């Protein structure tokens, strides 16, 4: 069973920064892609950013230029650097890992941005 351990959420003022971390129980190289999704109250879960094994990335339009996804192969960890945070970024953020037809999820970490 794959486990994704997330950390780094919290409360921050608008304009501030946070960095989320996600460490899988298996090797990061065993996954085709890893990403971050978020779900705000009353809304559907949405893709925030995704990075493939080859390093290709894609972002939601709402976070382009503010968020950066990266991977540290030596630390077996994927990061989401979030800058210039806005109140509308408030949500539970979930780490996701894809392997074949399987998709794995972390437990979620709360990010709250105050105005």
Phi, psi and omega in degrees: 000126180280134174241138177243118183257117182257153174202163173109356178288174178161194181254132181216152177281156177304137184093349181276186184227152172216155174234124176263145178235147177220121180241117179280159179286334176259182179293139179299335181285348180280352181253137178294320181209155173227152183202178177237134175238163176219155179221117177268157180305130178078005181238163178282156176292137183228150176291134175258306182201151183215143178226133181269173180300328180279353178099000177292141182233154169215151187228153169293145180303326185291344183243356181301135180086348180245325182251148177224127175260141180210166178227140176247101185296325181294326180264000179054046187220144173249139183241153169232107177271122183242117180242164179049049184295145181239157177305328180288354174277353179299125183182171166271128182257132183241135172276143180226144176227136182247133176214110184062232178268006183260148180225131184242149184232146171278179184279346179096147177224134185279133172239123180236125180246118181268147182270000000 
